[in-house]
Amino acid sequence: MRRFFAASLLVLASWCGAQERSLDKEVLVPATIAEVWAAWTTREGITSFLAPDAEIDARVGGAFHVHFDPLAAPGNKGADDMRYMALQKPTLLSFDWNAPPHLPLARAQHTFVVVRLKDVDGKSTRVTLHHVGWGEGGEWEQAYAYFDRAWGNVLANLRKRFESGPIDWSDWMAQLRKMHQEPAR
């Protein structure tokens, strides 16, 4: 009996140590599940709440390139070269993701995001976001903290998109143009 108890504790300890660190966010969106699905799976949808430009090919292995800085050089636009990993219309989508350009060591690796959509009442959708695949130490801690803030803002923007309309990226793009015209320091 003692061996069984000791073995059970060992299995439990290893299981607890193996738990994956994740970011989990949730929002209630005042839109149908079909509308929210389109927001995540079309260029028009992505540019309405997430970024000013995107290349979207909503199929497994298809492009999920989200350009937060469309004026930057390739590889520095944002989520360059990301791919949809799973699409189960209209309830689940998954994509790989990378850290921002200012964290190059973490950016060289990809993490994974799962977005689940659940119809609440025919006119509202619960959106949950689960982000995993984190490394440890250094830039990984910075990337984790960055996305802990960023995903909350993204989901708030998704809700706002359906409350008051798509984001107007004009000011953002004007700031980027100015930044790109300034000489490097």
C-alpha positions, -999 to 999 in steps of 0.1 A, spaced: 0 0 0 29 24 8 44 18 -26 11 25 -43 7 57 -23 43 68 -30 38 60 -68 5 79 -68 22 110 -52 50 108 -78 25 107 -107 6 135 -92 37 156 -87 49 150 -122 14 159 -136 13 191 -116 47 201 -128 38 194 -164 8 218 -165 12 241 -194 13 278 -186 -14 296 -205 -32 329 -210 -70 327 -208 -93 356 -217 -130 358 -223 -155 384 -236 -192 386 -243 -197 401 -278 -231 416 -288 -232 398 -322 -243 365 -336 -218 336 -337 -217 339 -376 -207 376 -373 -180 369 -348 -167 339 -369 -164 363 -399 -145 388 -377 -118 361 -371 -118 345 -405 -119 373 -431 -96 402 -439 -125 426 -434 -132 411 -400 -96 412 -388 -91 448 -399 -124 458 -382 -109 451 -347 -74 436 -346 -50 454 -370 -50 478 -400 -41 452 -425 -40 414 -429 -37 385 -453 -63 359 -444 -69 325 -460 -93 308 -436 -84 271 -442 -62 248 -422 -26 258 -431 -39 291 -447 -25 325 -440 -33 343 -408 -9 372 -413 -19 401 -391 -1 434 -399 0 458 -370 26 479 -389 18 474 -426 46 499 -435 74 478 -419 97 455 -437 86 419 -442 90 399 -411 84 430 -389 48 438 -397 34 420 -368 22 384 -369 40 377 -401 37 342 -416 12 328 -391 -12 300 -401 -46 287 -392 -41 254 -375 -78 244 -370 -111 257 -382 -144 242 -369 -170 266 -382 -185 283 -363 -172 274 -329 -134 270 -329 -104 284 -347 -67 280 -339 -36 297 -352 1 299 -344 14 332 -331 47 349 -324 61 376 -301 65 412 -312 97 422 -332 113 438 -301 116 403 -285 136 385 -313 145 354 -293 109 346 -283 97 358 -318 118 330 -334 95 305 -318 58 302 -322 30 298 -296 -5 286 -302 -39 303 -298 -73 286 -296 -104 308 -299 -138 293 -290 -171 308 -299 -204 299 -281 -238 312 -290 -254 327 -259 -289 337 -270 -289 340 -308 -276 376 -307 -246 374 -283 -215 352 -285 -191 342 -257 -155 343 -270 -128 325 -251 -91 327 -260 -65 302 -248 -28 310 -256 -2 283 -249 33 272 -259 53 296 -236 90 291 -230 107 301 -197 129 330 -186 142 361 -203 121 373 -233 95 346 -227 85 364 -195 83 397 -213 62 381 -241 39 365 -216 33 398 -198 29 416 -232 2 392 -244 -15 391 -210 -23 428 -216 -27 426 -254 -53 398 -256 -75 416 -231 -73 447 -254 -80 426 -285 -111 411 -271 -123 445 -258 -118 458 -294 -138 429 -308 -167 438 -285 -164 475 -294 -164 466 -331 -199 453 -327 -211 479 -302 -199 510 -321 -185 499 -355 -151 490 -370 -119 506 -357 -108 536 -378 -70 530 -383 -64 565 -398 -46 580 -367 -26 548 -362 -14 548 -398 -5 585 -396 17 577 -366 33 548 -384 40 570 -415 56 596 -392 77 570 -374 89 554 -406 99 589 -420 120 598 -390 157 590 -393 169 560 -372 186 570 -339 
